[in-house]
Amino acid sequence: MDRRYIEICDRKSQIDYQQLQELFNLGAFWAKERKIEDLELAIANSEPVISVWDANRLIGFARGTSDGVYRATIWDVVIHPDYRGAGLGRKLVETVISHPKMRRVERVYLMTTNQQSFYEHIGFESNFSTTMVIHNQSANPVPNQTLQPQELPRA
């Protein structure tokens, strides 16, 4: 692989959503068929957003969310299958972690289905004690109740 044209970018404005959608469909079973408008919203609400380019071809992507102090999560790490095994995935994750929005954070979380050993080589550890999830709130909506002001009993 000729690395002369490979660049890592931290600008959201650089993202080509059509290429990102194609990259997910090709290299990320967990992100296939994502809609471009949903990708745009996810990226707008993420910082950092890191992309990897071979000239004008998007070959890698990851994003994070963080409060900047206590907790952060890394999402959607993907490298094009033709570029795997060259250290780009590791560089991508390290770039996310070293971003100013992430580097001070006490704990960085990452969810993965079958790449645990890859992330362990970077320094991640399995964490079974704090993981909980609620699925698809739109299918199981939380009742939309209007809160009524209540008077507290006087002491």
C-alpha positions as CSV (number, residue, x, y, z in Angstrom):
1,M,0.0,0.0,0.0
2,D,1.3,3.4,-1.0
3,R,0.9,5.5,2.1
4,R,1.9,8.8,0.5
5,Y,-1.7,9.8,-0.1
6,I,-3.2,8.7,3.1
7,E,-4.3,11.5,5.4
8,I,-6.2,11.7,8.7
9,C,-8.7,14.5,8.9
10,D,-10.6,15.9,11.9
11,R,-13.0,18.2,10.1
12,K,-16.7,17.3,9.9
13,S,-17.1,19.4,6.9
14,Q,-14.7,17.0,5.0
15,I,-17.1,14.1,5.3
16,D,-18.6,12.8,2.0
17,Y,-21.8,11.2,3.3
18,Q,-22.3,9.1,0.2
19,Q,-18.8,7.6,0.6
20,L,-19.4,7.1,4.3
21,Q,-22.6,5.3,3.7
22,E,-20.8,3.0,1.1
23,L,-17.9,2.4,3.6
24,F,-20.4,1.3,6.3
25,N,-22.3,-0.9,3.8
26,L,-19.0,-2.5,2.8
27,G,-17.0,-2.8,6.0
28,A,-19.4,-2.5,9.0
29,F,-22.1,-5.2,9.4
30,W,-23.6,-3.2,12.3
31,A,-24.0,0.0,10.3
32,K,-25.4,-1.3,7.0
33,E,-28.2,0.6,5.4
34,R,-27.8,3.7,7.5
35,K,-29.6,6.7,5.9
36,I,-27.6,9.7,4.9
37,E,-29.8,12.1,6.9
38,D,-29.3,10.0,10.0
39,L,-25.5,10.0,9.4
40,E,-25.6,13.8,9.1
41,L,-27.4,14.1,12.4
42,A,-25.1,11.7,14.2
43,I,-22.0,13.5,13.0
44,A,-23.5,16.9,13.8
45,N,-23.8,15.7,17.4
46,S,-20.4,14.1,17.7
47,E,-17.0,15.5,18.5
48,P,-14.4,14.4,17.4
49,V,-15.2,13.1,14.0
50,I,-12.1,11.5,12.4
51,S,-11.9,10.3,8.8
52,V,-9.1,8.6,6.9
53,W,-8.5,9.3,3.2
54,D,-6.5,7.8,0.4
55,A,-6.4,10.8,-1.9
56,N,-10.1,11.5,-2.4
57,R,-11.3,8.1,-1.2
58,L,-12.8,7.7,2.3
59,I,-11.2,4.6,3.7
60,G,-11.7,5.0,7.5
61,F,-14.0,6.7,10.0
62,A,-14.7,7.0,13.7
63,R,-16.5,9.4,15.9
64,G,-16.8,10.2,19.6
65,T,-19.1,11.8,22.1
66,S,-17.9,13.3,25.3
67,D,-18.6,15.6,28.3
68,G,-14.9,16.5,28.1
69,V,-14.2,15.5,31.7
70,Y,-15.7,12.3,33.0
71,R,-17.1,10.1,30.2
72,A,-16.7,9.6,26.5
73,T,-17.7,7.0,24.0
74,I,-16.1,6.0,20.7
75,W,-18.5,5.0,17.9
76,D,-18.5,3.6,14.4
77,V,-14.9,2.7,14.0
78,V,-14.4,1.3,10.5
79,I,-11.6,0.8,8.0
80,H,-12.2,-0.2,4.4
81,P,-11.4,-4.0,4.0
82,D,-8.7,-3.3,1.4
83,Y,-6.8,-1.2,4.0
84,R,-7.0,-3.4,7.1
85,G,-3.9,-4.8,8.7
86,A,-1.8,-1.7,7.9
87,G,-2.2,-0.1,11.3
88,L,-4.8,2.5,10.2
89,G,-7.4,1.3,12.6
90,R,-5.1,1.7,15.6
91,K,-4.0,5.1,14.4
92,L,-7.7,6.1,13.9
93,V,-8.7,5.1,17.4
94,E,-5.6,6.7,18.9
95,T,-6.4,9.9,17.0
96,V,-9.9,10.0,18.5
97,I,-8.6,9.4,22.1
98,S,-5.9,12.1,21.8
99,H,-8.4,14.7,20.5
100,P,-8.8,17.7,22.9
101,K,-12.4,16.8,23.6
102,M,-11.4,13.3,24.7
103,R,-7.8,13.3,26.1
104,R,-8.8,14.5,29.6
105,V,-11.7,12.2,30.0
106,E,-11.6,9.8,33.0
107,R,-13.2,6.9,31.2
108,V,-13.6,6.2,27.5
109,Y,-16.1,3.6,26.5
110,L,-16.3,1.6,23.3
111,M,-18.8,-1.0,22.2
112,T,-17.7,-3.8,19.9
113,T,-19.3,-7.1,18.9
114,N,-16.3,-9.2,17.8
115,Q,-13.1,-7.0,17.8
116,Q,-12.3,-7.1,21.5
117,S,-8.7,-8.4,20.9
118,F,-8.0,-5.5,18.5
119,Y,-9.1,-2.9,21.1
120,E,-7.2,-4.7,23.9
121,H,-4.0,-4.2,21.9
122,I,-4.7,-0.4,22.1
123,G,-5.3,-0.6,25.9
124,F,-9.0,-1.1,26.2
125,E,-10.2,-3.6,28.9
126,S,-13.5,-5.6,29.0
127,N,-16.0,-3.9,31.3
128,F,-19.0,-6.0,32.4
129,S,-20.0,-4.0,35.5
130,T,-21.4,-0.8,34.0
131,T,-23.1,-1.8,30.8
132,M,-26.9,-1.4,30.4
133,V,-28.9,-0.5,27.3
134,I,-32.4,0.4,26.3
135,H,-33.3,-0.5,22.8
136,N,-35.3,1.4,20.2
137,Q,-37.2,3.9,22.2
138,S,-39.3,4.8,19.2
139,A,-40.7,1.2,19.2
140,N,-41.3,1.3,23.0
141,P,-42.0,5.0,23.6
142,V,-41.7,6.4,27.0
143,P,-45.1,8.0,27.8
144,N,-45.0,11.7,26.9
145,Q,-46.4,13.2,30.1
146,T,-46.7,16.9,30.8
147,L,-45.4,17.5,34.3
148,Q,-47.8,19.4,36.4
149,P,-46.5,21.8,39.1
150,Q,-46.9,20.3,42.5
151,E,-46.9,22.0,45.8
152,L,-44.5,20.5,48.4
153,P,-45.8,20.0,51.9
154,R,-44.6,22.7,54.3
155,A,-42.5,21.6,57.2
